[in-house]
């Protein structure tokens, strides 16, 4: 009988030790997502996301995004047309855009619905005679949506 009790104690001790060893895994944070991992921005969140990008650029810079919106033309100080991906605030006529760095807009017209992928970067340029920092999406792919 004493032998059975000793064996049960040893098995219990061994089971507890095994549970403790299993529970003592690496408690460090999981690896943060790579800057190259694609971030998909749903159309209904595009306005809020672009606003947040301007308010908190460090949270977004260097990351790659997939977005759907409207191709919006505007002019820089030299009269050159620049394009942005544009989103309207739901329930309002207000909108906001994010400048696109892309070389070939052939086959597209102003205000076409588009899907774009690219990496968000910060650039410096002149606006109304002042040097300013601004956000730009370095485009890797741009398509017209039907």
C-alpha angles and dihedrals in degrees: 000000000000089000091055091050092049091049092050090050091050092048091048091049091048091048092050091048091050091050092049092049091050092048093051095076125138107302095188120122117275112260112277115246116271118258086239094058108111116248111206114212113197116224093243090056098042096096093050092043094052090048089052091047089059093045096044107021095161089065091058109029116114095017125118120238139193111204140168122208143110127306103239124191125211136156131247125218091278093053093253115145115244124186131218137184102246133201131185122220108249112256093014141075092234119112143177135202141203116215116245125217103207130134104208121056093156113138091027130101130201112278094019114148107251143182115212137182125195150119121275115235138166121239137179125231145145121275120178090341096309128106109239139175115235140172122253132181109225098215123221095172134014126178137174112243119220 
